[in-house]
Amino acid sequence: MSDSSPDGDAVPQSRRAAREAAARQAATGETPTTPDAPAPSAPEAAPAAHAATWESLITGSTPVVGTAPGASAPTAPSAPARPVGEPVPGSGFQPVPLRTPRPTTQPIDVESPVEDDPWIFASAGVSPAMPYSRGGAAPAPAAAVAAPSAARATPRARDENDEPSAPSGSLEDLFSGSASTHEIGHAPPPPNKKRRRIGGWIALGVVLLILGGIAAGGLYVWNTYEDKIREVMGWEEPKDYEAGLATGETFVTISQGDTGSPISQSLYDAGVIKTPDAFYDYLITSGQNPTFQPGVYKLQKQMTSEAALAALLDPANRQEFTAQIPEGYTVEGTLERISEGTGIPLEELTAATADPSVYGVPVDPAIVAAGGQPLEGWLFPATYTFDPSVTAQSAIQTLVDRTIQSLDAAGVPVERRQEILTTASIIQREARSEVDMQKVSRVILNRMDPNNQETFGLLQMDSTAQFGYGELHEGSASTSEEAQYDPNPWNTYVHAGLPIGPIANPGDVAIDAAMHPADGPWMYFVTVNMETGETIFSATYNEHLKYVQQMQQWCSEHPDSGC
């Protein structure tokens, strides 16, 4: 097939055809000619030379030399003669060596400064290194490359509020090395100081709440299980004080019937022993069961249980602040007993009775007008042990409180307290035994009956006549003629019904008898034996006279018996 186009133009040979032609030329020494193709003219030799140059470029036999666009191709030097059979350069692809030796360079002297190696920056002014760019943007000018150093050396501009201005730059500048992370991105917002303060207070509150909860829980556990915790952990404190710590003085009151346990509590309350059970535990451990006398004892604080026991059994430590008040005593006799037992002057006690309302006792103007004492009947008879710090007013208040306690125990209504105390005071002075007291109470009720035709409402009690006349403590059971007919408001021989007020201080039995009288028709009674207190009750006056003669016979036989 002809190597020409249908139009008659010569078709360029392919690379393979060119190599085969070159091989034949080398074998025969002929110059290949193309049939039907005119001989090229001299001016057209340049393209052939150009084609040979690109062929040499492809085969690698000619090095690449850069030329400026539009420059003329260099004239190829004449090829030297080659032996027959050796491939001509440019006639085909030549084998490329597998490993090309690197150019030999001089080792770099790391000790010498950079300025001594000008080859490093030899081409910096001609063609600077292309910075890396993802977007394929044009390289930044040399001035822009040097900008980061200047930017880092110069402080960042600030706005009118003295806040750093927003940095400039882009992500491309970051990758190209022209900007650092300090200059790229948005400026962080200024810290919200108010929010930080609020957050700090909240955090502090949470911490305090947690710590408070832990502390409260620990305190609750300790207060609830302190003894068990100490026992488990071995932290138990001694129950008793050590010897040699006793100091100062204090007073401990032992009431009638007190045993080891209440005495131990009293010693703890007074500061004598360390724990409430120390004294009681000591008695059990030592196997002692002593008898304690009621009274006020002078001891020291911080004593051992052994020393406290010895002090309580020593009569020298017992203080005489005990007052024993018998039943049937009047206010006058009661104050004398209190003064004797406590050492309080009688004048102070008498002055303390001036206003009975201070102690909760109602004041009857009729009693005051008659010269009586409104506290009569309200000072309960009993044995009292007072604290050494007792005063006249506190002593009297103690007796009044004990009377109210007895009235409440007997079920006496508040509005009947004065009435019951008046009746009980007569019973207390007229009878001795509990049975006789209940019968006397019935006699009083029977005589105050409106249908009474024996005495017509008159009680005719010797005790009332003697009290009103002032001879109650004369030591005689019989009433004098003067006292019997004296018109004082306490004299029941003259005035019907109950006297104006109590005539003595009744005890528990008399108060209970006034509320719970015995059943019977009795209108009279008389004591026929002053020593034994035997009393006989009668329903009629004639029967009563018979027992009065019996009493007179006994008194004649016993002239000094108080008849």
Secondary structure as the mmCIF struct_conf table of DSSP 4:
data_model
#
loop_
_struct_conf.conf_type_id
_struct_conf.id
_struct_conf.beg_label_comp_id
_struct_conf.beg_label_asym_id
_struct_conf.beg_label_seq_id
_struct_conf.end_label_comp_id
_struct_conf.end_label_asym_id
_struct_conf.end_label_seq_id
BEND BEND1 ASP A 3 ASP A 3
STRN STRN1 SER A 4 SER A 4
TURN_TY1_P TURN_TY1_P1 PRO A 6 ASP A 7
BEND BEND2 GLY A 8 GLY A 8
HELX_LH_PP_P HELX_LH_PP_P1 ASP A 9 ASP A 9
STRN STRN2 ALA A 10 ALA A 10
HELX_LH_PP_P HELX_LH_PP_P2 VAL A 11 SER A 14
HELX_RH_AL_P HELX_RH_AL_P1 ARG A 15 THR A 28
HELX_LH_PP_P HELX_LH_PP_P3 GLU A 30 PRO A 32
TURN_TY1_P TURN_TY1_P2 PRO A 35 ASP A 36
HELX_LH_PP_P HELX_LH_PP_P4 ALA A 37 SER A 41
HELX_RH_3T_P HELX_RH_3T_P1 ALA A 42 GLU A 44
HELX_RH_AL_P HELX_RH_AL_P2 ALA A 45 THR A 59
TURN_TY1_P TURN_TY1_P3 GLY A 60 GLY A 60
BEND BEND3 SER A 61 THR A 62
TURN_TY1_P TURN_TY1_P4 PRO A 69 GLY A 70
HELX_LH_PP_P HELX_LH_PP_P5 ALA A 71 ALA A 81
TURN_TY1_P TURN_TY1_P5 VAL A 84 GLY A 85
BEND BEND4 GLU A 86 GLU A 86
HELX_LH_PP_P HELX_LH_PP_P6 PRO A 87 VAL A 88
TURN_TY1_P TURN_TY1_P6 PRO A 89 GLY A 90
BEND BEND5 SER A 91 GLY A 92
HELX_LH_PP_P HELX_LH_PP_P7 PHE A 93 PRO A 97
BEND BEND6 LEU A 98 LEU A 98
HELX_LH_PP_P HELX_LH_PP_P8 THR A 100 THR A 104
HELX_LH_PP_P HELX_LH_PP_P9 GLN A 106 ILE A 108
TURN_TY1_P TURN_TY1_P7 VAL A 110 GLU A 111
BEND BEND7 SER A 112 SER A 112
HELX_RH_3T_P HELX_RH_3T_P2 VAL A 114 ASP A 116
TURN_TY1_P TURN_TY1_P8 PRO A 118 VAL A 126
BEND BEND8 SER A 127 SER A 127
HELX_LH_PP_P HELX_LH_PP_P10 PRO A 128 TYR A 132
BEND BEND9 ARG A 134 GLY A 135
HELX_LH_PP_P HELX_LH_PP_P11 ALA A 137 PRO A 141
HELX_RH_AL_P HELX_RH_AL_P3 ALA A 142 VAL A 145
TURN_TY1_P TURN_TY1_P9 ALA A 146 ALA A 146
HELX_RH_AL_P HELX_RH_AL_P4 ALA A 147 ALA A 153
BEND BEND10 THR A 154 THR A 154
HELX_LH_PP_P HELX_LH_PP_P12 PRO A 155 ALA A 157
STRN STRN3 ARG A 158 ARG A 158
TURN_TY1_P TURN_TY1_P10 GLU A 160 ASN A 161
BEND BEND11 ASP A 162 ASP A 162
STRN STRN4 PRO A 164 PRO A 164
HELX_LH_PP_P HELX_LH_PP_P13 SER A 165 PRO A 167
HELX_RH_AL_P HELX_RH_AL_P5 LEU A 171 SER A 176
TURN_TY1_P TURN_TY1_P11 GLY A 177 GLY A 177
BEND BEND12 SER A 178 ALA A 179
TURN_TY1_P TURN_TY1_P12 THR A 181 GLU A 183
BEND BEND13 ILE A 184 GLY A 185
HELX_LH_PP_P HELX_LH_PP_P14 HIS A 186 PRO A 191
HELX_RH_AL_P HELX_RH_AL_P6 LYS A 193 MET A 233
TURN_TY1_P TURN_TY1_P13 GLY A 234 GLY A 234
HELX_LH_PP_P HELX_LH_PP_P15 GLU A 236 PRO A 238
BEND BEND14 LYS A 239 ASP A 240
HELX_LH_PP_P HELX_LH_PP_P16 TYR A 241 GLU A 242
TURN_TY1_P TURN_TY1_P14 ALA A 243 GLY A 244
STRN STRN5 THR A 247 ILE A 254
TURN_TY1_P TURN_TY1_P15 GLN A 256 GLY A 257
HELX_RH_AL_P HELX_RH_AL_P7 GLY A 260 ASP A 269
TURN_TY1_P TURN_TY1_P16 ALA A 270 GLY A 271
BEND BEND15 VAL A 272 THR A 275
TURN_TY1_P TURN_TY1_P17 PRO A 276 ASP A 277
HELX_RH_AL_P HELX_RH_AL_P8 ALA A 278 SER A 286
TURN_TY1_P TURN_TY1_P18 GLY A 287 GLY A 287
HELX_LH_PP_P HELX_LH_PP_P17 PRO A 290 PRO A 294
STRN STRN6 GLY A 295 LYS A 301
BEND BEND16 GLN A 302 GLN A 302
HELX_RH_AL_P HELX_RH_AL_P9 SER A 305 LEU A 312
TURN_TY1_P TURN_TY1_P19 LEU A 313 LEU A 313
HELX_RH_3T_P HELX_RH_3T_P3 PRO A 315 ASN A 317
STRN STRN7 ARG A 318 GLN A 319
STRN STRN8 THR A 322 GLN A 324
TURN_TY1_P TURN_TY1_P20 GLU A 327 GLY A 328
HELX_RH_AL_P HELX_RH_AL_P10 VAL A 331 THR A 342
HELX_RH_AL_P HELX_RH_AL_P11 LEU A 346 ALA A 352
TURN_TY1_P TURN_TY1_P21 THR A 353 THR A 353
BEND BEND17 ALA A 354 ALA A 354
HELX_RH_3T_P HELX_RH_3T_P4 PRO A 356 TYR A 359
TURN_TY1_P TURN_TY1_P22 GLY A 360 GLY A 360
HELX_LH_PP_P HELX_LH_PP_P18 VAL A 361 VAL A 363
HELX_RH_AL_P HELX_RH_AL_P12 PRO A 365 ALA A 369
TURN_TY1_P TURN_TY1_P23 ALA A 370 GLY A 371
TURN_TY1_P TURN_TY1_P24 PRO A 374 GLY A 377
BEND BEND18 LEU A 379 LEU A 379
BEND BEND19 ALA A 382 ALA A 382
STRN STRN9 THR A 383 THR A 385
TURN_TY1_P TURN_TY1_P25 PRO A 388 SER A 389
HELX_RH_AL_P HELX_RH_AL_P13 ALA A 392 ALA A 409
TURN_TY1_P TURN_TY1_P26 ALA A 410 GLY A 411
HELX_RH_3T_P HELX_RH_3T_P5 VAL A 414 ARG A 416
HELX_RH_AL_P HELX_RH_AL_P14 ARG A 417 GLU A 430
BEND BEND20 SER A 433 SER A 433
HELX_RH_AL_P HELX_RH_AL_P15 GLU A 434 ARG A 447
TURN_TY1_P TURN_TY1_P27 MET A 448 MET A 448
BEND BEND21 ASP A 449 ASP A 449
TURN_TY1_P TURN_TY1_P28 PRO A 450 ASN A 451
BEND BEND22 GLU A 454 THR A 455
TURN_TY1_P TURN_TY1_P29 PHE A 456 GLY A 457
HELX_RH_AL_P HELX_RH_AL_P16 ASP A 462 TYR A 469
TURN_TY1_P TURN_TY1_P30 GLY A 470 GLY A 470
TURN_TY1_P TURN_TY1_P31 LEU A 472 HIS A 473
BEND BEND23 GLU A 474 GLY A 475
BEND BEND24 ALA A 477 SER A 478
HELX_LH_PP_P HELX_LH_PP_P19 THR A 479 SER A 480
HELX_RH_AL_P HELX_RH_AL_P17 GLU A 481 GLN A 484
TURN_TY1_P TURN_TY1_P32 TYR A 485 TYR A 485
TURN_TY1_P TURN_TY1_P33 PRO A 489 TRP A 490
TURN_TY1_P TURN_TY1_P34 THR A 492 VAL A 494
BEND BEND25 HIS A 495 LEU A 498
BEND BEND26 ILE A 500 GLY A 501
BEND BEND27 ILE A 503 ALA A 504
HELX_RH_AL_P HELX_RH_AL_P18 ASP A 508 MET A 515
BEND BEND28 HIS A 516 HIS A 516
HELX_LH_PP_P HELX_LH_PP_P20 PRO A 517 ASP A 519
STRN STRN10 TYR A 524 ASN A 529
TURN_TY1_P TURN_TY1_P35 MET A 530 GLY A 533
STRN STRN11 GLU A 534 SER A 538
BEND BEND29 ALA A 539 THR A 540
HELX_RH_AL_P HELX_RH_AL_P19 TYR A 541 GLU A 557
TURN_TY1_P TURN_TY1_P36 PRO A 559 ASP A 560
BEND BEND30 SER A 561 SER A 561
#
